[in-house]
Amino acid sequence: MGDGAVRQGALHEAFNMAMTWKLPVVFIVENNMYAMGTSVERTSNVHDLWKLGLAYDMPSKPVDGLTVESVHEAMEEAVDRARRGDGPTFLEMKTYRYKGHSMSDAQTYRTKDEVKEYQKQDPIEKVLDTMKANKWIDDAGIEAAEARVKALVDESIQFAEESPYPEPEELYKDVYAEPNYPFIIE
């Protein structure tokens, strides 16, 4: 969910249920500091969104969402917790949105200097620098990987565009599934 969604009641109901039933869930809020166009500071008294989980005694913490290694470590810990049956975790991924929320977003709520500063922390560039510094990949390897990804995306687009429309009865297929809960609801 995004940082704007954490102020909705359904999230708090989900937190309560997940903790009560010890559900194996990892809740993640992508906090890019701006809901549609209003900063978190202007819409909430709680600026450290991860603290919302503490009200439910849910393990919760902030994560540097601009550093791949930090995200990996936090996710590994939260997923291991869920798989052990120890219940949910709430992670606040602190990140940044480099472009507007939509095509019609003029981004008048932030300065160009702010965006420039965050662009210096681009996680893709940071992880590529780490990989090159450790000699796990070089520029030629990066170019080859980017070419493979582009080819896969192009192939996927072609497949989607050339595929027939599904039959109308497919609309309701796989919408509901039989519950397979690890607990009994009384």
C-alpha positions as CSV (number, residue, x, y, z in Angstrom):
1,M,0.0,0.0,0.0
2,G,1.0,3.6,-0.3
3,D,1.5,6.1,2.5
4,G,-2.0,7.6,1.8
5,A,-3.7,4.2,2.4
6,V,-2.5,3.9,5.9
7,R,-5.1,6.4,7.1
8,Q,-7.9,4.1,6.1
9,G,-9.9,2.1,8.6
10,A,-9.6,-1.1,6.5
11,L,-5.9,-1.3,7.1
12,H,-6.4,-1.1,10.9
13,E,-9.0,-3.8,10.7
14,A,-6.5,-6.0,8.8
15,F,-3.8,-5.3,11.3
16,N,-6.1,-6.3,14.2
17,M,-7.2,-9.5,12.5
18,A,-3.7,-10.5,11.3
19,M,-2.4,-10.2,14.9
20,T,-5.4,-11.9,16.5
21,W,-5.1,-14.8,14.1
22,K,-1.3,-14.7,13.8
23,L,-1.6,-14.6,10.0
24,P,1.6,-15.1,7.9
25,V,1.4,-11.6,6.4
26,V,4.1,-9.1,5.6
27,F,2.4,-5.6,5.4
28,I,4.5,-3.1,3.4
29,V,3.8,0.6,3.1
30,E,5.7,2.4,0.4
31,N,6.3,5.8,2.0
32,N,7.4,8.1,-0.8
33,M,6.5,11.0,1.5
34,Y,3.5,12.2,-0.7
35,A,0.1,10.7,-1.0
36,M,-1.5,12.0,-4.2
37,G,0.0,15.4,-3.8
38,T,0.0,16.1,-0.1
39,S,2.9,15.3,2.2
40,V,2.6,12.8,5.0
41,E,3.4,15.6,7.5
42,R,0.3,17.5,6.4
43,T,-2.2,14.5,6.6
44,S,-1.1,12.6,9.7
45,N,0.0,13.1,13.2
46,V,2.1,9.9,12.9
47,H,5.0,10.7,10.5
48,D,6.9,7.5,11.2
49,L,4.3,5.2,9.7
50,W,5.9,2.0,10.9
51,K,4.8,3.0,14.4
52,L,1.2,2.3,13.5
53,G,1.9,-1.4,13.7
54,L,3.0,-1.0,17.3
55,A,-0.6,-0.2,18.4
56,Y,-1.4,-3.9,17.6
57,D,1.8,-5.3,19.1
58,M,2.9,-6.2,15.6
59,P,6.7,-6.3,14.9
60,S,7.2,-3.2,12.8
61,K,10.2,-1.1,11.6
62,P,11.3,1.4,9.1
63,V,13.4,0.3,6.1
64,D,15.7,2.3,3.8
65,G,13.7,1.6,0.7
66,L,16.4,3.2,-1.4
67,T,19.0,0.6,-0.5
68,V,18.4,-2.9,-2.0
69,E,20.4,-4.6,0.7
70,S,18.3,-3.1,3.5
71,V,15.1,-4.1,1.7
72,H,16.4,-7.7,1.3
73,E,17.4,-8.0,4.9
74,A,14.1,-6.7,6.3
75,M,12.1,-8.8,3.9
76,E,14.0,-12.0,4.7
77,E,13.4,-11.4,8.4
78,A,9.7,-10.7,8.0
79,V,9.1,-13.6,5.6
80,D,11.0,-16.0,7.9
81,R,8.8,-14.8,10.8
82,A,5.7,-15.5,8.8
83,R,6.8,-18.9,7.6
84,R,7.6,-19.9,11.2
85,G,4.0,-19.2,12.1
86,D,5.0,-16.2,14.3
87,G,2.4,-13.9,12.6
88,P,2.5,-10.6,10.7
89,T,5.1,-7.9,10.3
90,F,4.7,-4.3,9.2
91,L,7.5,-2.6,7.2
92,E,7.7,1.0,6.2
93,M,9.8,1.3,3.1
94,K,11.0,4.8,3.0
95,T,11.5,5.7,-0.6
96,Y,10.9,8.5,-3.1
97,R,8.7,9.0,-6.1
98,Y,10.8,10.8,-8.8
99,K,7.8,11.6,-11.0
100,G,4.3,12.8,-10.4
101,H,1.6,10.6,-9.0
102,S,-0.1,10.6,-12.4
103,M,0.3,12.2,-15.8
104,S,-1.8,15.2,-14.6
105,D,0.4,15.8,-11.5
106,A,2.2,19.1,-11.9
107,Q,4.2,18.3,-8.8
108,T,3.8,21.8,-7.4
109,Y,4.1,20.5,-3.8
110,R,7.8,19.9,-4.1
111,T,10.9,21.6,-5.5
112,K,13.1,20.5,-8.4
113,D,16.0,20.7,-6.0
114,E,14.3,18.1,-3.7
115,V,13.8,15.7,-6.6
116,K,17.4,16.2,-7.7
117,E,18.7,15.4,-4.3
118,Y,16.8,12.1,-4.2
119,Q,17.9,11.2,-7.7
120,K,21.4,11.0,-6.3
121,Q,20.2,8.1,-4.2
122,D,18.6,6.1,-7.0
123,P,18.6,2.5,-5.8
124,I,19.2,1.0,-9.2
125,E,22.4,3.1,-9.6
126,K,23.4,2.3,-6.0
127,V,23.1,-1.5,-6.5
128,L,24.9,-1.4,-9.9
129,D,27.7,0.5,-8.3
130,T,27.9,-2.1,-5.5
131,M,27.9,-4.9,-8.1
132,K,30.7,-3.3,-10.1
133,A,32.8,-2.5,-7.0
134,N,32.6,-6.1,-6.0
135,K,33.4,-7.2,-9.6
136,W,30.2,-9.2,-9.8
137,I,29.4,-7.5,-13.1
138,D,30.9,-5.0,-15.5
139,D,29.4,-2.5,-18.0
140,A,29.2,-5.1,-20.7
141,G,27.4,-7.5,-18.4
142,I,24.9,-4.7,-17.4
143,E,24.3,-4.0,-21.1
144,A,23.7,-7.7,-21.9
145,A,21.3,-8.0,-18.9
146,E,19.4,-4.9,-20.0
147,A,19.2,-6.3,-23.6
148,R,17.8,-9.6,-22.3
149,V,15.2,-7.7,-20.2
150,K,14.2,-5.5,-23.1
151,A,13.8,-8.6,-25.3
152,L,11.6,-10.3,-22.7
153,V,9.4,-7.2,-22.3
154,D,9.0,-6.8,-26.0
155,E,8.2,-10.5,-26.4
156,S,5.6,-10.2,-23.6
157,I,4.0,-7.1,-25.2
158,Q,3.8,-8.9,-28.5
159,F,2.2,-11.9,-26.9
160,A,-0.4,-9.8,-25.1
161,E,-1.2,-7.7,-28.2
162,E,-1.6,-10.8,-30.3
163,S,-3.6,-12.9,-27.8
164,P,-7.3,-13.3,-28.3
165,Y,-9.7,-11.7,-25.8
166,P,-10.8,-14.2,-23.1
167,E,-14.3,-15.7,-23.2
168,P,-16.8,-13.8,-21.0
169,E,-17.2,-16.7,-18.6
170,E,-13.5,-16.3,-17.7
171,L,-14.4,-13.1,-15.9
172,Y,-15.5,-15.0,-12.8
173,K,-13.0,-17.9,-13.0
174,D,-10.4,-18.0,-10.1
175,V,-12.0,-15.0,-8.3
176,Y,-12.8,-17.1,-5.2
177,A,-10.8,-20.0,-3.9
178,E,-11.6,-22.6,-1.2
179,P,-10.1,-21.4,2.1
180,N,-7.0,-23.3,3.2
181,Y,-6.5,-21.7,6.6
182,P,-3.9,-23.0,9.1
183,F,-6.4,-22.3,11.9
184,I,-10.1,-22.8,12.7
185,I,-12.5,-19.9,12.9
186,E,-15.2,-20.5,15.5
